[in-house]
Amino acid sequence: MISKKGVFLSGAILALIVLGGLFTIFYFVENNIDASGEYKTFSSCQELKSFLKENEQGSYFGNGFIRTQTLAAGMEKSLDTAQNIPESSSTDYSETNIQVEGVDEADIVKTDGNYIYVVSGKKLFILDAYPPENAKIISEIDFDGAPQELFVNGNKLIVFGQDYVQYSPMIREDAVKIAGEISPIPPMPPTHKMFLKVYNLEDKEDPKIVRNMSMDGYYFDSRMIGDYVYVIVNQYIYDYTNPVIPKIYSGDTSKSACNCPEVHYFNIPDSSYKFTTIVAVDTQNDEQEISSEVYLMGGTQNIYVSRDNVYVTYTNRLPMQSYRERMIEEVISPLVSMEARFEMDKIMSSNQTIYDKWRNVQGVLEKYFNGLSAEEKDALEKKAEQRMEEFEKEISKDMEKTIIHKIGISKNEIEYRGRGEVPGVVLNQFSMDENNGYFRIATTTGSWRSENYNHVYILDKNLNIVGKLEDLAKGEMIKSARFIGDRCYLVTFERTDPLFVIGLKDPENPKILGELKISGYSAYLHPYDENHLIGIGKEAEESKWGVRETGVKLALFDVSDVENPEQISKFVIDGNWAYTEVMNDHKAFLFDKDKELLVIPVSVNKVIMDTYITTQGAYVFSVNLDDGFELKGIVEHEKKSGENQKYYYRGNYVRRSLYIDNTLYTVSNSLVKMNDLNDLKEINEVELK
């Protein structure tokens, strides 16, 4: 019988040899970038192409081999946009739930207190919604593409969406004429175009389009500050040898969003370069030229926008080459003989290809290991395992880093202001904040090889780290974060839900003020007032299989005593598969403290007598500090299919809730329903079709 130790190597040596095998499969490209992070501008399109061709960076940890096309979602609302509300409209109505006061964010539903604007399918509906008894659709706008979000600014309607264009491959005969020989012509990748359309709403029964533009790439996100809309567009690069430079199309004309000399870049290695374009549009002046700036960077994953700055963030992963070189230097070399170390150093400093280097290093290690006695192998394995644990913790803060680009905005001006980086990965926009010139951010580090840790970093106006609080909640991940004034509230989760209250009054010395451990977790935190928070997430319980998430949980936290935060109320909506969209989209959350009103959409799946039953609707709560949460009722958008039966499909799922005066409006893809806020009696409904 052959001992496993005689065949397989554990710890660091095993890791190196196994990873070495991976490099026989994946092609690794050396990058030639001087990684100083300097902000530069390409002098020509050829320089841009050469940069991409020479510096595409393969990465086992990243997406250098398969370029992902995942789009993040989410953002904010505005309190200072022009309203121009008709005299007959209500002055008491809800607005989109936002993160930053004065910074509006697009959504699928908007209201101005009299009309409701709804994106559904390939249409946009305008409803005369007030008074509710007379609510009706007064106009529809059809789109060739897919409308996604909208803004309303006075008498202007701004709509964002996506068009999809598939170019056909060149026919073979024409290809042969051009190429001069018979060769396979691969199909061209699909081209995605986002569109932005501005409509004049002076006559809401007949909106007139006054600006129609599109741009190569994916609509990522947008904000509106005053009369200006700022749009972020991502353009994936499918062919590094011949990249498609983003163009802006207006009517029948098109122009490069940046003629090549205006493509900005940073000489930093990255596993997946993309074009990120920021566009500024004056919504009130139809003749104002659109401003834009294009940056070649890693794919945008999250953004945070203040009144003055856009912070674009994405994850940059440590290249496999760097990881392995550090492992050899810090883990392997100290454990092997001087002779083996000399041979490895000689190989690594040679002009061999990356593939040959790792293959030859692997051979040296195999030879060294096989020459040891059984006792020596045991001792080496123990040392290697111990050192690898230490190494993984040390390197975890370098494995994944969040790159932060700060871009100033002021009306139609867009100005690059700086770059910074912090260890770890950002969860979403609420993990970031700007306050008194400082940028605050919460991240998580860790991977399948090492424990998770959580961190808070504070950066100055130049994006240099000036304060940090690291290594919180070992083994857990951030589930939600919220920066409010000089505090950060952080929720992590593995078996219980620690709510950390972190003091940021001294930016250079952030510290934990208090901590609360309860079951479940909050995936979204919302301020109730200065000293109280609402949390929306999942309840959880221990089982013999570990921790099991159960129903949707609403929690009310008292943080007036920062050293001893407490949960003063909770409400659980039972159901093993209960879910609320608020956990991933804060715009589905409706809250008004003065009205003691909280509304969230919830879907609950249950199995009763071998029958799978789904219910979904807007759960309407009253909430205050004395009584906590009280369920007033559920507004459902079900369709009837026989007596006492109902069924659901996605078109019936309530997505948004809003109020105008004393009427609650709930919106799904197929229906707008109106109910009295006091007793939830149905007033009216309007079908979207």
N, C-alpha and C positions, 0 to 999 in steps of 0.2 A: 504494500500500500504506500502510495506516495503522499507525503505530508503536504497539506495545503501551503504551509510556509515555504516549502521547497519549490513551489510553482508560482505562487502569487506573492507580490510584495504589498505590504500595507502601508498606511500612513503616507508620508511625503513621497517615498520612492514609488509606491503603487500609483499614486495620483499622477506623478510625472509620466510614468510609462503608459498609463491608460490614456492620458491626454495626448501623449505623443502619437498614439494610434489614431486619434481623431484627426490629426493633421495629415494622415494618409488619405483622408476623405475630403476634407475641406481645403480649398486653396487659400493660402494666406498671402496677402499682399503687403509688402513693406511700405510704410508711408514715409514720405520725404519732407514732411512738414516741419518747419522750425516752430515748435509748439510754444510760442511766446504769447499767443492770444492777442497779438496786435490787430487793431482794426484797420482794414485795408479796403481798397477799391480796385477792381479789375480794370486794366487799361484797355483791354480788348476782349472780344468774344473768344478768340483763340487762346488767350491766357486763361480764361475761365475753364475752357475745355481741357487744357493741359493740366490745370490744377486738379480737376476731378479725376482725370485719367491716371495721374501719378499718385494721387493721395487717397484714393478710395481705401478705406481701412476695413479689412475683414476682422470679425470678432466673434468668437464662440459665445461670448456672453451677450452680445448685442444682436442687432438685426442687420448685420452686414451681408448675410447670405440670403435672407428672405426679407425683403423690405416690407414691413408691416404697413397697413393702411388704416390703423385705428385712429379715430377722431375722438378727442375729448369733447365734452360738452359742458355747458353751464355758463353763467355769469350774473350781471347786475341791473339796476334801474335808476331813474333820474327824478329829482325833485325840482329842478329849475328849468325844465323845458317849457317852451311856449305852449299854452293850452287852448286859448281862443275858444272856450266852450260856449255853446249857444245858451241864451238866457233861460231856456226851458229845461236845461239839463240840471242834474243834481250836483251839488258841490260836495257831497259826502259819498265818496266812492273809494274803493281800494285800488292800489297800484301793484305792479309787479314786485315781488319780494327781491330785495337787492342786498348787496354787501356794502357798497360805499355810497354814502349820501351824495347826491348830485351827479352820479354816474349811472345812467340808465343802461339796461341791457335788453336785447331783443328777446321776444318770447312768441309762443304760438297764439297767444290771446292777449289783447290789450283793450282797455276801455278809456273813454274820456269823460265818463259820467252820464253820457246820453246814448252813445253808440258803442257797440262791441264789435271788434275786428277779430276774426277767427281764421286761422289757417287749417284746412282740412283736406287731405288728399292733394289733388292738383288744383285746388281752388282756394280763394280767399273770400270769405263772406263778410258783408257789412250788415249788422243788425241795428235797426232802430229799437233800442232795448228799454227805453224809459219813457213813460211808465210801463211796468211789466205786463199789464193787462193787454196792451196794444202792441207788444213786441212782434217784430216781423223782419224778414230779410228784405232789404231795400236794394241791394246790388250784389253781384258776384263778379269776381275777376278770375278768368281761366288762364292757366299757365301751360306752356308746352313742357317745361321741366317740372321740378318738384320744389314748390315754395317751402321754406323751412321756418323762418322767423320774421318778425316785423317790428317796426317802431311806428308810433304815431307822434307827430310833433306839430301841434296846431292843426293847420289844414293840409299837412303833408303826411302821406303814408309811405313808408319805406319798407320794401320787401326784399328779403334775401332768399336765394334758393340755389339749386344745383341743376345744371344740364349735363347730359351724358352724350358724348359723341364718339362713335367707333369708326375709325378710319379703316378702310379696306386695304389689304396688302396690294402692292403693285402687281399687275398681271405679269405673268412670266415672260411674255414676248417683249414687253417694254423694259422689264428688268434686264433681260439679256442685252438689249440694245445699249442700255446705259452701262452695264457692268462689263460688256465685251466678252462675257463668257457665261456659261450656264452655271448658276449657283442658286442655292435655296434662298428665297426671300422670306424672312420671318414676318409674321403678321405684326403690324404696328400696334403698340399698346393703346388702350382706350384713352381718349382725351377728356378730361373733366373740366367743365367751366362753371364757375359760380356766377350768378347774376345778381345785380342790384337794380331795382326799379323804384322810381319815385313817382307818386301819383298826387295830383292836386285834388283835394277833397272839398272844395268849395261847394260842389254839387255831389253830395255823397251817393245819390242815386245813379250818377254817371261819372265815376272817377276818371280823370284824364291823366295819361302818362306824360310826364314832363322830363324825365331822365331815364335812359335805358342803357345800362352798361353791363358788360360781362368781362370775365377775366379767367385766364387759364388757372386751373387749380381747384382746390376744395375750399368751400366756405368753412372757416374754423370757428370764428366768434366775432363779436362786435360790441361796441359801446356807443352811447350817445351822451355827449357833454354839451349842454346848451343846444345850439343848432347844428353842431357838427357830429357826424357819425364816423367812427373809426372802425375799419373792417380788417380782420386778419385772415389772410388766405395762404394756404399751404399748397405748394406744387411739388409733387413727387418726381424724382429723377429716375426714369426707367432705363435710360441709356446714358451711361457716364461718358461715352465717347462722342455723343451728339445730343446734349441736353436741350430740351425745349425751354427757351427763355420766356418767362411769363409775359403775356401781352394783355393790354386792356382794349376791349372792343366797345365802341360807342356808335350805335347806328350801323352804317355800312362801312365805317372806317375802323382801323385798328392801329395801335401803336405799342411799341415795347413799353412795358411798365417802367422800364429802366434802361434804355439803350445800354449795351454791355458795360460801358465805362462807369455806369451808375449801379452796378451790382456790387454790394459791399460784402466783405467776408472776413473771416478770422482764421489766422493760420494755426488752427487747432485740429488734431486728428479727430475724426468722427466716423462712426460705423454706418451712418445713413444720412447723407447730405440731402437737404431739401431747400427749395426756395421758399422763404417766408416773406410775404408782401404785406405792408401796412398801408392802407388807403384812407385818405381823409376826404369826406364829402360834405359840402355845405348843403343842408337839406332845404334851406329857404331861398337860396340864390341859385336858380337853375342854370345860370350862365357862368357861374364860378367854375374854373377848371379844377378837375380832380387832382389832388396831390398823392404821390405814392413814393415809397422807398422799398427796395428789394434787398433782402439779406440772404446769403448762402450760409445756412447753419443746420444744426440737427433739427429734426422735426419737432415743431411746437407741440407741447403736451398740455401745459396749463398756462393761463395768463392771469395776471392781476393788474387792474387798472385803477389808478387814482385820478384826481382831476388834472394832474400834470404829467403823469408818466404811464407808459405801458411797460410792464415787466413780462418779458417772454421767457418761459422756462422749458427746459427739456433735460432728459437724462443722458449723460455721457458715461459709457461703461469702460472700465479699464481694458485695454487690448489684451488678448490672450498672450501675445508676445511679452508684454510688460509683466503680466502676472507670473508667467513661467520663469522669466529671468530673475524676478525677485525671489521666487520660491527656490531656485537653484542657489542664489547668493545667500539667502537668509536661513534656509532650512536644510537643503541637501549638502552644500559644500562643507559646513561645519561637522557633518556626520560621517563623511567618507575620508579615505586616506589622502595624503598629500599627492600621491601619484595620480589618483582618480580626479582629484580637484584640478591638478595641472592639466590633465587631458581635456577636461570639460572647459576650462578657461581658454585653452588653445582653440578648441572647436568654436566656442561662442565668439571669439575675436577674429575668426577666419572670414573669408569672402564667400563661404558656402551659402547656398540658398537656405531660407528659413526651414524648409522641409528637411534638408540634409542635416542641418545643425541638430534639430531635435532627434532625428533618427540616430545620429551618431552619439549624442549624449545618452540616449536610451541604451545604446549598446555598451557604453562605458559603465553605466550603472548596473546593468544586468551582469556584466562580467565581474564587477566588484562584489555584488551581492552573492553571486553563486560561489565565490571564493571564500566565503565566511563559513565558520562552523555553525552548528545548530544553536549553540549558546550565544554566539556573536550575533546571529540573525535575530534571536529573541530580544537581545539588548538593544540592537539597532531599531527594531520595530517599535519598542516602547518609547525610545527617545524620539523617534520620528513622529509617532502619534501625538506625543505631548507637545512637541515643537509645532506641529501642524495646527493644533488647537490654538496655540498662542498666535501663530502666524495669521490664521484666518480672522481672529479678532482684531489684530493689528491692521490687517489690510482691508477689513470690511469698509472702513471709511473712505478707501480709495477705489473700491470695486465699482461703485456707482456714485456719481456726483451729479448734482443738479446744477446745470449751467444757467445763469441768470443774465439776460440782456435788458438793460434799461434804456428805453427810448422815449424821449420827451415829446409831448404833443401840446400844441396851442393853436386852436383853430385849424388853418390848413398847413401849419408848419409841423414837420416831423424831423426830429433831430436825435441822432444816436448819442447816448450819454455815458455808456460804460458797460463793463462786463464783470461778473463775479461768479464764484462757485462755492458750493457747500457740500459736505458729504451727505449721501442719502438720496432718497426719492420722495417727491412731494405727492401727497394724496390728491389734493384739488385746490381750487382757488382760495378756500377758506384757511388753508395752511400758510397763507401769505398775507402781508399787510404792510402798509406804509404809514408811519406815524412820526411827526416832527422831524422829518428828514431821514429817518432810519427805516430800513427795510427789514422786517421780521419774517422768519420762515421756520416751519417745523418739518422735519424729515424723518424717515426710517431707513436704517441700514441693516444689511443681513441678507442671507441667501440660503439655499438648501445645504450649503456647507458650513454655515456659521449661524450663531444666534442673532435674533433681531435686537436692535437697540433703537431708541428714539431720541431726537435731539431738537433743540431750539437754538437758532443762530440769529444774531443781530448784526446788520451790516450798515456802514455809514453811507453817505450820499455817493461815494465813489465805489460802493459795493465791496469794501474791505470788511472782513469780519472783525468786529470790535468787542463782541460779547458772545458767550455760548454757554449752554447748559446741555451736557451730553450724557449718553448712556442711561437713559430713563427706561424703566419697565422692560427688563431683560426678557427676551423670548416673546414679546408682544409687538403688535403693530398699531400704528395710529389709525383709529377709526373715524375720528373727527377732530377738528381744531377750530378755535375761534379766537381772534385777537380783538379785544375790546379795551380801548384806552391803554392803560399801563399794565394790563394783564393779558395772559394767554391761558385759555382753557383747552386742555388736551385730554382726549379720551383714547386709551389704548385697550386692547382686548386679547385675551387668550382663553382664560377660564372665568375671570371676573372682569368687571368694568372699572378700572381706576380712572377717576376724574381728577386730573392734576390742576391746581390753581398755581400759576407761575407768575411771579412778579417781575415786571420789566421796567420799573420806575428808573432804575439805574441801568442804562443800556449796556454798560460794560460788565455788569454783574447780575445777570438774571438768576433767580433762585426759586425753588419750590416753596410756596407759602402754605399749601395744604393739599390733602389728598383724601379722596373718598373711594372706597371699594364697595361695589354693589353687583348684583347679578345682571347679566346682559350687557348691552352697550348702546351708546347713542351714535348714530351715523350722521346726524345733523344737529348742531347747536344753534339756538337762536336766543338773543337777549330778550328777556321779559321786561326787565328794568335794569337799573344800575347794579343791583345786587342779586338778581335772580336770572336763571337760565331755563329755557325749555329744551329738552332733548328728545329727538325722535329716532328710534332704532329698533332693536330686537331684544326681547327677553331671552334668557338662556337658563338651562338647568343642567345639573350634573347627572350623568347616567353611567351605566357600566361600560358604555362605549366611549365615554368622554363627555365633552360639553355638547349639548344639543340646543340649537336655537329653536325657540317656540314662537310665540306671537309677536305682533308689533307692539312696541312699548313707547308710551309717552311718559316723560319724567319731568318733574319740576324741581330745580335745585336752588337752594338758598346758599349764596356765597358771601353773605354780609360778614360772617366771621370767616375770614380767608383761611385761618388755620384749621378750621373744623367745618368744611362744607358738608351739607346734608341734603338728602333727597326728601322733600317734604310732601310730595305727592307722586303717584304713578297710576297709569291706567294701561292695562294689557288687553289687546284685541287678540283673543285666542285663535289658534290655527297653526298647525305645523308648517304650513306653506303660506302663512300670512305675509303680506308685503305691501309697502307703501313706496310710491315713486319718489317721495320726499328724501328717501335715503340716498338717492343718486341725483336728484334734481330739486334744488331748493325753491325753484319757481312754482312748484306744486304746493307750496306751503302758504296758507292764508292765516294771518294773525292780526288781531286788532285789540290792543290792551283795553282801550276805553269801552269797547263793545263787549269785552270779555269773550271774544270769539276766536276759535281756532278750528280750521277745517283742513283735513288731509284726505287724499284718495287712498283707499285701502282695498286690496283684493285678498280674499280668504278662500282657500281650497280645503275642502274636507271630504272624507269618505264616510258616508253614513249608510249602513246596511248594504255594503258592497256597491254603493252608488257614489260616483265622484261628483261633488257639488261645488260649484264656483259662485261666489257672490262678490260683487265689486260695487263700490260707490264712494260718495263723499261722506266721511264721518264728521259730524258737526258736534263740537264740544263747547261748553262754557268753561272758562278757566279763570280763577283768581287765586290770590294767596291764601285766603281763608278756607275755601272749599276744594281747592285743587281742580282736577278734571271731572267734568260731568258730561256724559254722552247725552246730547239732546235728541239725536236721531241720525238716520242714514238716508241720504238721497241717492237713489239708484237710477240708472239709465237702462233698465232691462227691457227686453222685448218679450211679449207674451206669446206662448205657443201652446195654447190650450188652457183649460181652466186650472187655476192654481199652479201653473207651471211657468217657469221662466228660463231663458237661456241667455248666455252672454257671448259676445265676440269682441274683438279688439275695438271695433267702432263704438261699442257701448261703454267702454272704460272711461270713467271720469278722469280727465287729465288736469283740469284747472278749475279753480273756484274764485269768485270775486263777489263783491257786494256793491250795490248802488242804493243809497238810502237804507231802507229796511228790507231789502230784497236780496236773497242769496241766489247768485247765478252759478250753475255748475255746467261745465263744458266737456263734452266728449267729441269724438270725431264725427258723430252722427246727430248730435242733439245739443241744444242749449235749454236747460230747464230752470225755471224760476220758482223759488219757494220763499214763503214769509220767514224772516229771520227769527221771529219770536216763537212760532209753533211749528215751523217747517211745513205748513200746509201748502200744497202745490197751487201756484197761481196760473202758470202758463208754460208752454214748451214750444220750441221752434225746431223743426227738423232741418238738418244740414244735408241737402241733397241736390 
